[in-house]
Amino acid sequence: MNSRYLRLAGASVLFLLAGCATPDVEPTTTIKATVAPHLTPDAFVAPDGAELPMRSWLPEGDPKAVIVAVHGINDYSHAFEMPATEWAKQGIATFAYDQRGFGASPDHGNWVGTRQLDADLSGVTHEIRKRYPNVPLYLLGESMGGAVVITAAAGSAGAIKPDADGIILVAPAVWGKQTLNIFLRTTLWVANAFAPHMSLTGSGLKIMPSDNIEMLREFSRDPLVIKATKVETINGLVDLMTQAQAAAPKLNQRMIVLYGGNDQVVPAEPVKRFVENLPPAAQGHRVVAWYEKGYHMLLRDLDRSVVEQDVASWIFSPQVPLPSGAENRADDKFLHMRADRS
């Protein structure tokens, strides 16, 4: 196959999710427990002794709610600096960690598999729950992080489910094989079979993940942001997204799904399909919010304050309409999507 097309196809999926038929194969290495999992001031120490760097943004006094935030592909915990700073002013504590293979965590640049990513999220959540046993705790996943939150909450990969009071999905990466076109599926399958360690970038693609140009420039200069990704990682990502899409019927948790009208990264159709496949929800239990000015990086866009306020409002007053009215616009923009409030 022409390598130019292979690189274009692989880079398209990579950059779209970094702005970020694949084999359903997970890494087979068994992680052995060597220590009791615990938190340090700046990390989560997993049962195998791996230290996952963690950042926290805490309010003055006791928090009214806690968010455990999970970043997207090639990104790391710094992704939540902007919204978490604002949420702290409203009494919300935010904890974000570098997932394995990303940021300053072990296995940098390698794909560790959905099972391990889910297990790490469950472990982090368990330890933070112990620290704040009587405070509502929410899982927030951005892009690929959204897929990890979904598969972990559904128990898709066999890991223990994290104990959380609700789920916040920001532009969730649910663009799995169910909706990925045959050209990309076939090209990535061939690439994974013959060149799994080849690295690809999104160079040359005309994709805007955000309208915050200054932030994007900083993002591109950040040494902890991965700039080139292995084909096997892209394949693993597609498998993760496929599992996330399939997990929709298993999710009964309280949930808000946020999506931008200018998202050039995750197409609307997979998100629409994911929401339509969720089980019926009670009043105030599920909200779908659509932001006309929003891009993929909703929490880092120029108009991010609107999204920040909606998330805080939903956490504290789920029965009250969002301040922006974004759930009403979702009815118009996604054919069968609806915010289940009535």
Secondary structure, DSSP 8 states (H G I E B T S, - for coil): --HHHHHHHHHHHHHHHH----------------S--EEETTEEE-TTS-EEEEEEE--SSS-SEEEEEE--TT--GGGGHHHHHHHHHTTEEEEEE--TTSTTSSSTTS---HHHHHHHHHHHHHHHHHHSTTS-EEEEEETHHHHHHHHHHHTTTSS-----SEEEEES-----TTTS-HHHHHHHHHHHHH-TT-EE--TT----S-S-HHHHHHHHH-TTS--SEEHHHHHHHHHHHHHHHHTGGG--S-EEEEEETT-SSS-HHHHHHHHHTS----TTTEEEEEETT--S-TTTSTTHHHHHHHHHHHHH-TTS--TT-HHHHHHHHSTT---B--
